[in-house]
């Protein structure tokens, strides 16, 4: 069965980036991105829907984020989804956390005007370098 794991987000840094150490001792930069989009409710009325997504960056990318990004910085994040599974000794339950492992993070340049809207990919247009899913070979 074919699968594809890629995430692209455009929003603002919602939580100040912080440094943590992984179980292997690697330094990880952890922060969250707030993404807001307009969707239609059941009455077909437009409403704002906000999603806050956890992001982790490692290595030199993590260092770049720690030194230069702050809360409310407009960013584009590209990466893939990862699932972290841990056991909570206090409750005796397994815990799952889904987050984006970042491969690329860019500041959205804004020259005083509104931030540009991302392309509408729902109609199969503007795929850039990536072919539509029906044309992908695995």
Buried (B, 14 or more C-beta within 10 A) or exposed (E): EEEEEEBEBBBBBBBEBEEEEEEEEEBBBBBBBBBEEEEEEEEEEEEEEEEEBBBBBBEEBBBBBBEEBEEEBBBBBBBEEBEEEEEEEEEEEEEEEEBBBBEEBEEEEEEEEEEEEEEEEEEEEEEEEEEEEEEEEE
